[in-house]
C-alpha cells in the first residue's frame, strides 16, 4: 500500500525530513508513505492555533489532494490526527482518504476501551472532540485535555512528554490518544495508556495488507465503513 501524505501546515525542510523519517520507521512491511509539505503561501497556516487555521488547513489539503498525481498512489493520508478531508462529502478526490484518528478510534472502541485524548491547544482539542464524535464513537472521556504547548514543541520530545505526564493525572480513561501525528511519546506504564495514533493506524494498515491481500484492492474506498 503506497500512501501520499501531506502536512497540515507549512513546515521547514528540516521538519519535513524529521516527519518523513518517523513515517519510514513506523511503517510496517507492505506500507510506504511519501510525505510532502502543504506549501508556503500566505493562505497556508503556520500552526493550527485557531478554528480559522484548522479550516484553512483542510481547504488547502483538499486542493492539494484534488490536484495530486495519483500514479502509484493507493490512498491519501492527511499528516494530522484531526483527519482533515476525511469524510468530506463530494470531495472529488481520485483516491480514498485514510484518517489516523478514524482508524485508531474505531480499533480502540471495538475493544470496549474508554478513550481520552490530549491536544496541544484549545482549538485542536475542540476539533478533535468534534471529529471523533462524527465517527459515531462514544464521546472522548472528559473532553480532550489541553497541553498548553506551542507548535515549536512538536519537535521537542522531552517538553511534550512532560506536558503529557502532567495532564494524564486527571484523565479518567483506559487509553489517551496523543493528539499530534508527529511527536514521540513514551508509554506511561500506567492507566491511561498513551496511544500514538500514527503508529497504531499504520499497523492496522499493515494488517489490512496481510489479511486481505488481493481480495480487497488497496485502492478501494477505505475511508468509509
N, C-alpha and C positions, 0 to 999 in steps of 0.2 A: 504494500500500500504506500503510494507516494503522495505526500501532502504538501501543499503550498500554504505556509503560514505567513501572516503579515502582522507587524507590531501595531498596537492600538494608538501609539503616539509617535512623534518624531524622536528618534534616538540617534546617538552618536555612532560612528563606525565601531568604536570600542565596545559599546553596549550591545550593538547588533552581534558582534563576534562572540561576546560572552553568552548571549541568549542562544545563539546557534550551537555553541559548544555544549550548553546544557541540554538542548534537544538531542544532539548527537550521542550524549552519554545516556540519556533516559530512553531513547527509542529502543524497543525490543527488536529481535530479528524479524524481518519482513515489513518493518515500518521505517520509512525515511521521511525527513522533513527538510524542506528548503525554506529558510526564513528570509523575508525581505522587510525593509523598513517602509513604514507607511508613507513617508515623504517629508518634505521640509518647508512646504509653502506656508503662507500666512494663515490658511484655513486649517492647518494641521495642528492639533493640540500638542503642547509640550508636556502636559501632565493631565491626568483625569482628576481635577480638583473641584469641578462644579458639574451640575447636571448638563449645562451647556457644552462643557468639554466632552462629556460622555456621548451626547447626541452628535456632536461634530465628528467624533471618532467613528461612530457607527456609519455615518453618511460617507465619510472618506473611505472606510473599509469596503462599503458596498460598491463605491465607484471603482476601487482597485480590483475587487473580485470580478466585477462585471467586465472589466477590460483586460483581465489576466489571460495569458495564453494557456489554454487548458491542456496542451500537448504534454503527454507524460504525467499528468496530474490526475489522481483519482478523487481527491476531495480538497476542499479549502478548510483551513483551520485558523480562526482568529487567535492571535497570541495574547489572550486575555481571558481571565476567569469570568468576566461578565458576559461572555458569549455574544459579543456584538455581531449582528447579521444572522444569528441562528434563529430560525423560525420566523424570519421576516416574510410576510405574505407577498407573493408575486415579486420576488426579488430579481427574477430574470437572470439567474446565475447558471453557468454551464456545468457546474459541479455541485454536489451536495456540500453543505457546510456543517462541520462537526464542532460540537461545543465541549470544552473541557469541563465546565460545570455540569452540563446536562449528562454527560457520560458518567462522571463521578457521582453526581447526586442520585441518579437512578440506581446505581450499583449499591450505594450505601443504604438507600431507602428500602431496596429489595431485601436487605438483610435484617430489617426491622430496627435499625440503629437510629437513635435520635441524633440530629445533626445541628451543630452550632457553626459559627463562622467568624473569621477575623478579617478586617479590611483596614487599609491604610488611612482612610479618611471617611467623613460622613457621607459624601456624595457616592463613593464607591460602595459603602455599606448599604445605603438605601437601594441602589440599583441591584446589588447582589441579592438582597431580600426580595425585590420585585421579580427578578429574573428566575430565581429559584422557585418562587410560588407559581410562576407562569407555567412551570413544568408539571403542575398538579401534585407536587410533593407537599408533605407536611411543612408548616412554616419553620424557618430556622429558629431554633430554641432561643428565646430571649432577644431575638433580632441580632444581626451581625454586630459584633463588638468592634469598636474603633481603636486602632493602634496609635493614632496621632503622629504619623510619620510623613516625611516629605518624599517626593519622587526620587530624590537622590539616594534615599535609604534603601531602595530596591536592590542595589548592588552591594549593600553593606550587610553581610550575613549576620554579623555579631549584633549590630543595632536592632535588626529585625527580630532576631531570636530573643533578645532581651525584652522587647515590647510584647512579643507573643507570650512569653512566660508570665509576664505581669497580668495580661488580660485573661489567660487561661484560668486564673484563680476564681473568676466569677462567671465561668462558662459552664453551665449545668447541662451537659450533653455527653453522649458517648464518644462522639468524634467532633473535631472542629476543623472545618475547611479553611486552609490558608488562602485568603482571597487575593493572591497575586500569582500569575503564571510563571514569574521569572526569578523567584527567590528560593534560597535553600533554607529549610528549617529542620532542625534535628528532632527526632521523636521525643516527646515529653517524658515517656516512660511511665505515664500515669494517665488516668482518665481526666479530661477527654484526650484522646489520641489526636495529634495534629496530622491532618491529611494534606498531602501535596496533590492537588487535583490534576496537575500536569502529568506527574509520574503515574498516577492511577489511571487517567484516561488513556495514556499511551500503552500501558499494559493491557487494558481492555481491548484496544485496537489490535494489539498483537495476538490476543486470544481469539478475536474475530478471524484473523488470518489463519490461525492454526486449526480452528474448529470448522469454519465454513469453507475455507479454501476456494475452489472454483464453483461451488454450489451457489454462492451468493456473490455476484460480481462486486468488486470493491467500488465500482462507480455507481452502485445502486444508492438510492437516497437514504443514507443512514442518519440523516438529521431529523427524521420523523419516526415516531413509534418507539 
